[in-house]
């Protein structure tokens, strides 16, 4: 296509509009990783292990905090 000055101009098609989901439940994002298959009787045991690990991490962080505070005061 030429403009008034005789130069060629590129002609681009209009951008296609994405069609939105039809139903509200289609708008949810899928889970990035599948959830593990845990039998219901093991859920309590798994939660207990998670809490134990979090408690151990919390203790380690407290120790690190104490060491940093000791270094700061000296």
N, C-alpha and C positions, 0 to 999 in steps of 0.2 A: 504494500500500500504506500502511496506517495503523499507527502504533505504539500502545502502550498509552495514550498521552496524547492520541491523536486527530490527531497531526500526520502529514502525508504524508512518506513517505521515498522517495527515488529508488531504483529497482531497476536495477542494472547487470548485464549479462551477464558471465559469468566470462571472463577474458582468454583469448584463444586462444593455445595454446602453439605456437611455431614448430616445424615438423618439421625435424629435422636432416638433413644430407646422408646419402644412402644409402651412398655409397662414399667411402673416404678421399681419392681424387683429386678429388672434388667439393669438398672443404674448402679447397683452395688458392684464394687470391685471384687474380683475373685480373690480368695486367700492366696498369698504369694507362695506358701508352701502348704502341702496337704497336712491336715491335722493328724497326729499319730492315733492309731487305733488302740485305745486303752480300754480294757474291760472295766465295767463300772465298779467292780470290787477292788480294783487296783488303784483307783483314782485317789483314795485317801493316802495310800502308801506313796504314790508319786508326789502328791502335794507335800507330804512330810519331808521327803528327800529334798524338794525344792526349798522349803523353809530352812532346813538344816544347812544347805549350801549358802543361802542368803545370810544366815546367821554367821557362818564362818567367814564370809566375805566382809561382813560388817565388823567382825573382830579384827581382821587384818587391816581394814581401813582405820580403825581406832588406833592400832599400833603405829601405823604410818603417821597418823596425825600427831601422836605423842612424840614420835621421833622428830618430826618437823618442828614442833613447838620447842623441844629441848635445844635443837640446833639454832633456832631463832633467838633464844634467850642467852646463849653463850657467845 
